[in-house]
């Protein structure tokens, strides 16, 4: 950083602004006026299949244009399609991009570019980095995350989907669940058990799998709000070439923890809204005549401070990721702050609305806040529960003793009840 030329960085910012001006309009300050516009406050996407497909097409068009203009992989080496720039340039691009009305990202785009693209760049072979990583970063191909299983959610290392080697291929059998946007994905980033005689974290391997492979069945999980953005994915004798393995055999847990670190460090970041915001609470208080209520003011101030704290943590982790560092426990702190703040926002709205939160009066925005309040607890589970995040912070940041565990034996000897 000491060798950074401020003039070069400012010239880069000017280059970014000029390009953004050719693909998007400047962003106006987002001020939600109570009673106007579409009161979307849901935390999890609730679009129909066709609407979600149309949105993904818009985002992919933007991402491809961004990559082709040289802004899609700023810190990657030039031989892999990047510009080989220091991390400060990636931060500068994000700052400038926020000032323009580009298509808001979505779960599958974030997974493809931020998680899988980053994981392949860090752990992949040279051929994988040059080919697949570029496809993911440009969104030529979308990739879902095949981690969670019916019996392995927060305790992800307890997964039982099995991969058995047969020559230059792996035969996979098992089930994944809560897979976002599997129906739109060309690839899946999967963890499978490859050696049950090792401890459960030690016998896992990471793979990329084509989602149109014979033996894969995708079943939508219908949400109570109507859409089906989550899926169950079944594997029945699916064959995966060894060339699609990411990292070493039985070293998939290292890949998984790094990938989840990318996910947690980005929780709550990006252009897509996740639920209500401080500004929404202010608009609600004004509409209900509660702007001068001391309790309401304290709740909103608390949410605002925590929002700024989360933004600072996300920015710090993003700078580290852009510099090529592997995700650390700071990502867990960002995830914990984001999920906690969403609950606090919902609680503040519920305190102001009272029984109107659930009474069907037909008033503008009423059901929107219900969607937020109902969705907030789910965000405390997605990407690793609050309890998991606290354990990571306690052990890896504070240096506290690890919890006593009864699962140090080989996976094949553990109780599966």
DAWOGI-V273470 format. One record per pair of residues at least 6 apart in sequence whose ideal C-beta (glycine too) atoms are under 8 Angstrom apart, sorted by the first residue. I is the first residue (numbers start at 1). GAP is how many residues later the second one is. Records with the same first field share a line. If there is no record, write none. Layout:
I=GAP  GAP
This chain:
1=85  87
4=82  84
9=79  80  83
12=73  77  80
13=79  82  83
16=55  76  77  80  81
17=79  82
19=50  52
20=76  77  79  80  82
21=79
23=39  42  43  77  79
24=38  76  77  78
25=75  76
26=73  74  75
27=71  72  73  74
28=73
30=249
31=248  252
32=7  247  248  251
33=250
34=249  250  252  253  330  331
35=252  329  330
39=325  326  329
40=233  328
41=232  234  235  239  324  327  328  330  331
42=183  233  326  329  330  333
43=231  232  299  328  329  332  333  335  336
44=179  185  331  334  335
45=7  61  62  182  184
46=177  179  180  181  183  325
47=8  180  182
48=178  179
49=134  178  179
52=54  129  132  175  177
53=131
55=48  51
56=50  52  53  86  125  128
58=45
59=44  45  46  47  50  80
60=49  79  82
61=42
62=40  41
63=9  46  50  75  76
64=74  75  76
66=6
67=6  14  70  71  72
68=70
70=13
71=22
72=9  10  65  66
73=7  8  9  10  61  64
74=8  9  11  15  16  19  248
75=7  8  9  10  11  12  14  15  247  248  249
76=6  7  8  45  57  61
77=7
78=6
79=51
80=41  49  50  53  54
81=49  53  56  57
83=6
86=237
87=232  233  234  235  236  237
88=231
90=228  229  232
91=224  227  228  231
94=224
97=174
98=173
102=169
103=168
104=166  167  168  169
105=165  166  167
106=75  166
107=73  74  122
108=34  35  36  72  73  76  77
109=30  33
110=156  160
111=32  33  34  69  70  78  152
112=24  27  29  30  31
113=23  24  26
114=148  149  152
115=30  74  144  147  148
116=20  27  29  71  73  92  143
117=16  19  20
118=141  144  203
119=70  87  127  136  139  140  143
120=8  9  12  13  16  88  126
121=8  12
122=136  204
123=83  123  124  131  132  135
124=8  9  122  123
127=116
128=118
132=9  55  76
134=6
135=6
136=7  51
141=45  46
142=39  42  43  44  45
143=42  43  44  45  46  65
144=35  36  37  38  40  41  43  44  45  67
145=34  35  43  44  114  118
146=30  33  36  42  43  44  45  63  87
147=9  12  29  42  43  44  109  113
148=8  28  29  30  31
149=10  11  12  25  26  27  28
150=25  27
151=7  8  9  265
152=6  7  8
153=25  228
154=227  230  231  233  234
156=35  100  104
157=43  44  47  96
158=42  249  256
159=15  32  33  34  45
160=14  33  256
161=11  12  13  14  15  29  30  31  32  74
162=10  11  12  30  31  32  34
163=7  8  9  29  30  31  42  44  77
164=6  7  30
165=6  29  77
168=73  74  75
169=70  71  72  73
170=22  24  35  37  69  70  71  72  75
171=66  67  68
172=18  20  35  37  43  63  65  66  67  68
173=62  63  64  65
174=18  60  61
175=57  58  59  60
176=12  14  56  57  59
177=44  53  54  55  56
178=43  52
179=9  39  51  52  53  54
180=49  50  51
181=48  50
182=6  29  36  49  51
183=35  37  45  48
185=26
186=24  25  26
187=21  22  23  24
188=20  21  23  45
189=17  18  19  57  70
190=16  17  18  19
191=13  14  15  16  61  65
192=12  13  15  60
193=10  11  218
194=9  10  11  55  56  58
195=7  8  54  55
196=7  214  215  216
197=6  213  214  215
198=52  212  213
199=208  209  210  211  212
200=207  211  214
201=52
202=48  51
203=47  207  208
204=46  48  49  52
205=40  42  43  44  45  46  47
206=39  40  41  46  49  50
207=33  37  38  39
208=32  36  38
209=7  29  31  35
211=7
213=25  26  27
214=23  24  25
215=20  21  22  23  24
216=17  18  19  20  22
217=16  17  19
218=13  14  15
219=12  13  14  15
220=8  10  11
221=7  9  10  11
222=6
223=6  7
225=146
246=6  9
247=7  8
257=70
258=68  69
260=67  71  123  124
261=65  66  67  70  71
262=59  65  69
263=68  72  120
264=63  67  68  70  71  119  120  125
265=49  52  53  56  62  65  66  69  70
266=48  52  68
267=47  64  67  68  71  72  116
268=6  42  46  66  67  69  70  73  74
269=45  49
274=64  68  105
275=67  70  71  97  100  101  104
276=69  70  73  93  96
277=30  68
278=22  25  26  29  67
280=65  69
281=18  19  22  64  67  68  71
282=9  18
284=65  68  69  81  85
285=6  8  11  15  67
288=64  65
290=6  62
291=6
295=56
296=52  55  56
299=45  48  49  52
300=48
302=42
303=38  41  42  45
306=31  34  35  38
307=34
309=28
310=24  27  28  31
313=17  20  21  24
314=20
316=14
317=10  13  14  17
320=7  8  10
321=6
328=68
329=63  64  67  68
330=67
332=52  56  57  60  61
333=56  60  64
335=48  49  54
336=50  53  54  57
338=41
339=37  40  41  47
340=40  46
342=30  33  34  37
343=33  34  37
345=27  31
346=23  26  27  30
349=8  20  23  24
350=7  19  23
353=13  16
356=7  10
357=9  12  13  16
358=12
359=7
360=6
380=6
391=12
394=6
395=6  7
407=7
